[in-house]
Amino acid sequence: MASCQSSGPVFSKRGETYKSAREIAAEKRQERKARKLARRNGGNDRPLASKDRTSRTKVKRNLDKDIETVIETARSYTGVPYRWGGTTRVGMDCSGLLCTSFESIDVKLPRTSDEQSRFGKEVRVKDLQEGDLVFFGANRNSNQITHVGLVTEVIDDNNIRFIHASTSLGVIENNLFSAHYQKIFIKAVRPAI
């Protein structure tokens, strides 16, 4: 099984100059700082919120800077196809996505979703926050953890967005309360960072 510390480069999209996930996250932070500075200086160039559900850009609540970086890094992989054991833009699996995303803040997460489920303190669904990990089984009756996602946005009691690497759709964001994910949900954990 691949490790979080990839020995090869992290690949960018075709035709782009090579950029690691850390570099992409750093660029996004700089862009955000520049927009804030422009608004403070009287500029009225506020970006409109995207209607694309995979890259929602609502006004951020006071997220911890590290959690914000982890979420931005995970979102930078949106659309990357699923690949078992993958940790690059060529292909990514669910636990690899989280390993790579947390690596952007120098946190080494365990490699498998089952091990990641023990990396922190369990939390109730009603107490979920951005940056928490959510775990799933293979089917309704399974207690064995086979899938993991990262909470990216808590909108309300019925809409908690999480990002994960879906075997059929690649890296995507979904609502934790959709019927499919409610059937296979096992638990949530606040990572020990």
Backbone bond lengths (Angstrom), bond angles and torsions (degrees), N, CA, C in turn:
res aa  C-N    CA-C-N  psi(-1)  N-CA   C-N-CA  omega(-1)  CA-C   N-CA-C  phi
1 M - - - 1.450 - - 1.523 108.94 -
2 A 1.309 116.97 142.24 1.458 122.15 -178.68 1.518 110.20 -68.26
3 S 1.316 115.76 154.94 1.462 119.19 178.16 1.518 109.15 -105.24
4 C 1.330 115.56 167.10 1.462 120.04 178.85 1.517 111.07 -66.56
5 Q 1.299 117.14 -32.18 1.456 121.81 179.60 1.515 108.16 -83.39
6 S 1.329 117.83 88.50 1.454 120.03 -177.01 1.515 109.64 -71.43
7 S 1.336 115.68 139.06 1.446 120.19 -179.40 1.515 110.92 -82.50
8 G 1.319 117.70 -24.36 1.456 121.88 180.00 1.508 110.74 -96.79
9 P 1.331 115.85 176.89 1.464 119.63 179.97 1.517 111.98 -73.82
10 V 1.322 115.78 159.25 1.455 121.59 171.78 1.529 105.38 -88.20
11 F 1.319 118.61 123.75 1.451 121.71 -173.59 1.513 111.65 -86.49
12 S 1.301 115.20 142.54 1.454 121.61 173.66 1.518 108.46 -90.97
13 K 1.322 115.84 176.60 1.454 120.20 177.90 1.517 109.67 -68.01
14 R 1.328 116.11 157.38 1.459 121.30 179.58 1.513 111.28 -55.00
15 G 1.323 115.80 135.80 1.454 120.89 176.79 1.518 114.47 84.23
16 E 1.330 118.31 -8.81 1.465 121.27 179.20 1.521 110.04 -95.11
17 T 1.301 115.50 155.12 1.455 120.63 172.29 1.517 108.21 -68.90
18 Y 1.330 117.02 142.79 1.469 121.65 -179.20 1.521 110.51 -55.84
19 K 1.347 116.15 131.29 1.461 123.13 173.90 1.517 107.69 -143.57
20 S 1.315 116.34 134.40 1.460 119.78 174.79 1.520 108.18 -80.37
21 A 1.327 116.48 164.58 1.464 120.89 178.00 1.526 110.37 -59.40
22 R 1.317 116.61 -36.55 1.465 120.83 179.60 1.529 110.38 -63.92
23 E 1.354 116.78 -41.92 1.459 120.27 178.81 1.529 111.16 -65.30
24 I 1.325 117.30 -40.86 1.461 121.54 178.83 1.529 110.14 -62.16
25 A 1.342 116.45 -45.20 1.469 120.39 178.93 1.531 110.67 -62.52
26 A 1.343 117.63 -39.51 1.467 121.24 179.41 1.530 110.41 -64.45
27 E 1.345 117.21 -41.70 1.468 120.38 177.77 1.523 111.18 -61.58
28 K 1.321 116.64 -42.35 1.461 120.13 -179.89 1.530 110.87 -64.74
29 R 1.336 116.93 -39.00 1.471 119.57 177.04 1.528 110.52 -61.61
30 Q 1.340 116.88 -43.12 1.465 120.78 179.94 1.524 111.09 -63.82
31 E 1.340 117.35 -42.04 1.463 120.81 177.74 1.528 110.85 -61.28
32 R 1.328 116.22 -42.25 1.461 120.64 -179.48 1.530 110.37 -64.80
33 K 1.336 117.21 -41.97 1.466 120.51 178.38 1.519 110.72 -62.41
34 A 1.341 116.77 -40.85 1.464 120.68 -179.82 1.529 110.66 -64.06
35 R 1.339 117.74 -40.87 1.467 120.80 178.11 1.529 110.89 -64.23
36 K 1.351 116.93 -41.94 1.470 120.49 178.99 1.528 110.14 -62.22
37 L 1.327 116.03 -43.70 1.451 120.55 -179.52 1.531 110.60 -63.45
38 A 1.339 117.32 -40.70 1.464 121.41 178.62 1.524 110.62 -62.97
39 R 1.327 117.24 -40.86 1.475 120.38 178.82 1.525 110.92 -66.02
40 R 1.331 116.52 -40.15 1.468 119.95 178.88 1.521 111.35 -63.42
41 N 1.326 115.92 -34.22 1.463 120.77 -178.27 1.520 112.42 -86.14
42 G 1.336 116.50 17.47 1.455 119.98 174.13 1.508 114.98 94.74
43 G 1.302 117.63 -2.93 1.469 120.10 178.58 1.516 109.75 -68.40
44 N 1.311 116.48 145.46 1.462 120.09 -179.75 1.521 109.58 -119.46
45 D 1.336 115.11 44.10 1.459 120.77 -176.04 1.527 111.15 -101.90
46 R 1.295 115.27 45.20 1.463 120.94 -178.65 1.527 110.52 -66.54
47 P 1.356 117.85 126.79 1.459 119.34 -179.57 1.524 111.32 -69.70
48 L 1.319 116.00 145.73 1.454 121.04 177.28 1.517 109.67 -78.50
49 A 1.326 117.38 147.28 1.462 121.27 177.41 1.518 109.06 -67.07
50 S 1.303 115.86 139.41 1.458 121.89 -179.72 1.522 110.70 -77.03
51 K 1.329 116.70 143.56 1.456 120.11 174.95 1.513 110.48 -89.73
52 D 1.326 117.74 -6.16 1.461 122.68 178.67 1.520 107.90 -72.98
53 R 1.313 117.55 115.60 1.456 121.60 -174.34 1.521 113.37 -67.65
54 T 1.321 117.40 -18.23 1.461 118.75 179.86 1.525 111.87 -83.65
55 S 1.318 118.32 -13.12 1.464 119.58 -179.51 1.526 110.60 -137.84
56 R 1.289 116.74 51.89 1.457 122.75 -177.92 1.528 109.98 -61.42
57 T 1.331 117.01 131.76 1.459 121.08 -178.31 1.527 110.27 -126.03
58 K 1.298 116.79 58.65 1.457 121.03 177.70 1.528 108.99 -72.90
59 V 1.316 115.84 168.67 1.452 120.14 175.66 1.523 107.91 -62.32
60 K 1.310 115.98 126.20 1.465 120.70 -176.08 1.516 110.81 -76.66
61 R 1.331 114.50 139.21 1.446 119.36 170.51 1.528 106.85 -78.17
62 N 1.278 119.16 175.36 1.456 121.65 -177.32 1.527 111.36 -71.39
63 L 1.317 115.24 75.04 1.455 119.85 177.39 1.516 109.68 -77.49
64 D 1.304 115.71 147.29 1.441 121.01 171.84 1.527 107.67 -57.60
65 K 1.315 117.46 137.08 1.478 121.79 -177.14 1.526 111.60 -56.01
66 D 1.338 117.71 -39.96 1.464 120.09 -179.61 1.524 111.34 -65.02
67 I 1.326 116.86 -44.01 1.470 120.54 179.68 1.525 109.45 -64.64
68 E 1.323 117.08 -39.85 1.462 121.45 177.69 1.533 110.15 -59.87
69 T 1.329 117.13 -42.52 1.466 121.70 178.21 1.520 111.24 -63.87
70 V 1.335 117.13 -43.11 1.466 121.14 179.03 1.526 110.29 -60.83
71 I 1.339 117.24 -45.24 1.467 121.49 -179.35 1.527 110.58 -65.37
72 E 1.328 117.52 -44.07 1.467 120.60 178.08 1.522 111.09 -60.52
73 T 1.323 116.43 -41.63 1.463 120.12 179.42 1.522 110.03 -64.23
74 A 1.327 117.57 -45.94 1.472 120.54 178.89 1.521 110.26 -60.04
75 R 1.323 117.61 -44.03 1.469 120.66 -179.46 1.522 112.08 -65.75
76 S 1.327 117.32 -25.98 1.471 119.32 178.65 1.529 111.46 -65.59
77 Y 1.331 117.01 -14.99 1.469 121.53 178.47 1.533 112.38 -95.61
78 T 1.324 118.80 2.90 1.461 121.53 -178.93 1.528 110.08 -52.94
79 G 1.328 115.29 129.92 1.459 120.71 179.53 1.516 114.94 93.24
80 V 1.340 117.22 -13.14 1.463 119.60 177.90 1.525 108.11 -65.16
81 P 1.334 118.17 133.32 1.467 119.83 -177.68 1.526 112.75 -67.45
82 Y 1.333 115.29 157.13 1.457 121.02 177.47 1.531 109.72 -73.56
83 R 1.317 115.79 136.69 1.461 121.80 171.32 1.517 107.55 -146.52
84 W 1.328 117.15 121.47 1.464 121.60 -179.66 1.520 109.04 -58.50
85 G 1.321 117.32 128.27 1.460 123.00 -178.90 1.510 113.80 79.77
86 G 1.342 118.15 1.82 1.461 121.62 -175.35 1.516 113.68 -78.76
87 T 1.337 114.84 144.49 1.469 121.15 177.47 1.524 110.90 -138.40
88 T 1.345 117.80 20.68 1.462 121.18 -177.38 1.520 110.07 -130.16
89 R 1.325 116.31 177.86 1.459 121.94 177.87 1.522 112.37 -70.64
90 V 1.320 117.48 -13.43 1.460 121.03 175.61 1.528 109.37 -71.62
91 G 1.321 117.15 -36.05 1.459 122.89 179.09 1.509 109.77 -173.17
92 M 1.331 115.93 147.40 1.464 121.27 -173.20 1.517 109.17 -142.12
93 D 1.338 117.17 137.81 1.462 118.90 169.96 1.527 108.46 -104.42
94 C 1.328 116.83 173.28 1.471 120.54 -170.66 1.529 112.40 -62.14
95 S 1.327 117.21 -48.35 1.464 119.08 -178.20 1.526 110.92 -72.92
96 G 1.338 117.02 -30.82 1.465 120.85 175.87 1.515 111.79 -64.87
97 L 1.346 116.81 -37.24 1.464 120.71 176.95 1.527 110.23 -59.68
98 L 1.341 116.56 -43.58 1.461 119.23 -178.99 1.520 111.46 -71.36
99 C 1.340 117.36 -40.78 1.472 120.02 176.81 1.523 110.21 -56.40
100 T 1.327 115.94 -49.86 1.462 121.49 -177.82 1.528 111.32 -64.48
101 S 1.322 117.17 -39.96 1.466 120.77 -179.04 1.527 111.94 -67.52
102 F 1.329 117.23 -44.00 1.466 120.06 179.57 1.525 111.55 -72.30
103 E 1.319 116.73 -24.02 1.463 120.68 176.69 1.532 110.06 -61.89
104 S 1.351 117.67 -26.36 1.465 121.23 179.66 1.528 112.30 -64.37
105 I 1.326 118.07 -16.84 1.473 121.54 175.64 1.525 110.11 -116.67
106 D 1.337 115.79 20.27 1.466 122.81 177.21 1.522 113.66 62.47
107 V 1.335 117.01 35.66 1.464 121.82 173.55 1.516 107.08 -109.98
108 K 1.317 115.90 124.18 1.469 120.59 -179.84 1.524 108.48 -94.68
109 L 1.323 114.61 105.52 1.461 122.05 178.41 1.528 109.01 -83.26
110 P 1.329 118.49 148.50 1.468 119.60 172.70 1.527 109.25 -57.90
111 R 1.337 118.15 157.43 1.465 121.39 -170.89 1.527 115.15 -80.81
112 T 1.325 119.19 -32.73 1.467 119.22 -176.04 1.526 110.97 -100.45
113 S 1.342 115.68 156.04 1.467 119.72 -179.59 1.527 111.16 -62.76
114 D 1.338 117.97 -35.88 1.460 120.60 178.50 1.526 111.05 -63.63
115 E 1.343 117.09 -43.91 1.472 120.60 177.78 1.531 110.85 -66.61
116 Q 1.331 116.44 -38.11 1.469 120.33 179.42 1.526 111.55 -64.11
117 S 1.334 116.40 -27.31 1.471 119.89 -179.49 1.526 112.27 -68.63
118 R 1.327 116.83 -12.69 1.471 121.34 178.04 1.531 111.52 -107.55
119 F 1.330 117.68 8.54 1.460 123.07 -177.88 1.521 109.03 -95.94
120 G 1.310 116.44 68.62 1.456 120.35 179.70 1.506 111.86 139.22
121 K 1.322 114.89 -169.46 1.460 122.35 -175.54 1.528 109.71 -104.33
122 E 1.329 116.33 135.33 1.457 120.94 179.72 1.535 110.02 -66.53
123 V 1.341 115.81 140.26 1.468 121.30 178.28 1.530 109.58 -128.17
124 R 1.330 115.42 153.35 1.465 120.58 177.29 1.524 109.20 -77.74
125 V 1.316 115.57 153.57 1.468 120.72 -179.08 1.519 110.95 -57.49
126 K 1.325 117.78 -40.70 1.475 119.76 -178.41 1.528 112.75 -67.47
127 D 1.348 117.35 -13.73 1.459 121.28 179.26 1.529 112.96 -104.54
128 L 1.330 117.57 9.41 1.466 120.59 -177.10 1.526 111.60 -61.86
129 Q 1.343 114.24 144.00 1.462 122.30 176.88 1.518 108.38 -131.87
130 E 1.344 115.65 163.40 1.445 120.04 173.81 1.524 108.89 -57.28
131 G 1.337 116.29 136.63 1.461 121.56 -179.71 1.511 113.62 97.42
132 D 1.340 118.59 -12.36 1.467 120.91 176.98 1.524 109.59 -74.07
133 L 1.317 116.04 156.31 1.461 122.03 179.50 1.521 109.19 -103.61
134 V 1.330 117.05 138.88 1.459 122.04 178.13 1.529 108.30 -119.08
135 F 1.342 115.73 139.26 1.467 121.64 -172.01 1.523 111.17 -123.19
136 F 1.324 114.17 146.17 1.460 121.39 -174.16 1.527 110.47 -135.12
137 G 1.344 114.71 157.81 1.453 121.96 173.96 1.517 109.97 -102.54
138 A 1.330 115.82 178.12 1.463 120.44 -177.87 1.527 111.91 -74.40
139 N 1.340 116.77 -28.85 1.464 119.75 -179.79 1.525 109.44 -153.14
140 R 1.314 115.94 -179.31 1.475 122.32 -174.62 1.527 113.20 -56.41
141 N 1.320 117.68 -39.14 1.464 120.64 -174.08 1.527 113.96 -94.77
142 S 1.313 117.47 4.93 1.459 120.81 -175.93 1.529 111.34 -84.60
143 N 1.315 115.40 137.18 1.464 120.97 171.65 1.523 110.75 -107.95
144 Q 1.326 116.41 0.44 1.465 121.32 179.95 1.523 109.38 -90.16
145 I 1.322 116.55 124.62 1.463 121.65 -177.81 1.529 109.48 -73.83
146 T 1.342 115.01 126.27 1.463 120.62 -179.95 1.526 112.65 -129.14
147 H 1.333 117.86 -3.84 1.464 120.42 -174.84 1.523 109.64 -151.40
148 V 1.335 116.16 147.98 1.464 121.60 -178.69 1.522 109.99 -140.26
149 G 1.330 115.19 150.25 1.456 121.60 174.65 1.521 109.87 -141.19
150 L 1.322 116.20 168.90 1.465 123.52 -178.72 1.525 108.74 -117.02
151 V 1.332 117.55 124.99 1.463 121.51 178.05 1.531 107.98 -67.37
152 T 1.342 115.24 123.93 1.464 120.53 -178.47 1.520 112.95 -106.30
153 E 1.338 116.10 -24.56 1.463 118.89 -175.59 1.522 109.75 -160.50
154 V 1.330 115.70 129.40 1.465 120.98 173.90 1.522 105.81 -106.26
155 I 1.338 115.38 105.49 1.463 120.58 -174.81 1.527 110.52 -89.46
156 D 1.332 116.72 -50.98 1.459 122.25 176.17 1.524 108.51 -160.14
157 D 1.331 116.62 -171.45 1.461 120.57 -175.96 1.522 113.99 -64.66
158 N 1.322 118.18 -17.80 1.460 121.37 -178.60 1.520 113.29 -117.75
159 N 1.319 117.81 9.41 1.456 120.65 -178.62 1.520 110.01 -144.06
160 I 1.314 115.00 93.94 1.461 121.91 175.03 1.522 106.25 -118.83
161 R 1.330 116.29 114.63 1.462 122.26 -177.15 1.526 109.60 -85.85
162 F 1.331 116.07 140.30 1.459 120.72 173.98 1.514 108.78 -138.81
163 I 1.333 115.78 149.33 1.461 121.66 179.13 1.515 108.54 -106.35
164 H 1.320 115.51 141.68 1.466 120.56 -178.36 1.515 108.55 -159.48
165 A 1.331 116.56 170.93 1.463 121.76 176.73 1.521 107.76 -102.87
166 S 1.317 115.82 102.95 1.458 123.24 179.49 1.528 108.88 -79.32
167 T 1.336 116.68 138.16 1.465 119.21 -179.10 1.524 111.75 -63.31
168 S 1.321 117.93 -29.88 1.465 119.79 -177.70 1.531 113.73 -96.14
169 L 1.329 118.61 -30.08 1.462 121.33 -174.09 1.523 114.48 -114.81
170 G 1.322 118.37 -1.91 1.461 120.51 -177.87 1.518 111.10 76.61
171 V 1.327 116.60 -155.75 1.464 121.28 -177.00 1.525 108.97 -74.96
172 I 1.330 114.92 122.56 1.465 122.02 -172.23 1.528 109.25 -152.83
173 E 1.332 116.54 159.12 1.467 121.59 173.34 1.517 109.35 -106.24
174 N 1.324 115.81 139.91 1.464 122.19 178.10 1.519 109.80 -137.02
175 N 1.342 115.23 168.36 1.457 122.22 175.71 1.532 108.63 -88.87
176 L 1.320 117.10 126.64 1.455 122.32 178.22 1.525 111.60 -57.57
177 F 1.335 117.32 -28.05 1.459 121.07 -175.89 1.529 113.64 -90.22
178 S 1.328 118.15 7.61 1.469 118.57 174.25 1.529 107.60 -66.37
179 A 1.316 116.40 151.56 1.469 121.66 -174.00 1.526 112.03 -54.14
180 H 1.320 117.39 -43.97 1.465 120.77 -177.65 1.523 111.76 -60.51
181 Y 1.334 117.05 -48.62 1.466 119.68 -176.05 1.520 112.35 -73.67
182 Q 1.319 118.07 -28.47 1.462 119.66 175.49 1.519 111.49 -66.14
183 K 1.329 117.09 -34.36 1.470 120.92 179.48 1.515 112.21 -65.93
184 I 1.331 117.58 -35.08 1.471 120.36 -172.24 1.536 113.46 -108.07
185 F 1.346 117.17 0.29 1.470 120.96 179.66 1.530 110.48 -62.92
186 I 1.346 116.37 135.45 1.466 120.97 177.65 1.527 111.61 -111.92
187 K 1.336 117.01 -53.31 1.471 118.68 -178.52 1.521 110.50 -164.52
188 A 1.353 115.03 172.78 1.462 122.67 176.65 1.527 108.64 -129.77
189 V 1.333 114.92 148.27 1.472 120.53 -177.20 1.536 108.54 -136.15
190 R 1.332 115.83 138.74 1.478 120.84 171.00 1.523 106.14 -92.77
191 P 1.346 117.40 114.51 1.471 119.58 -174.39 1.527 112.32 -62.42
192 A 1.320 114.64 146.72 1.467 121.48 179.79 1.521 109.13 -84.07
193 I 1.341 115.67 85.19 1.465 119.52 178.67 1.505 110.52 -123.45
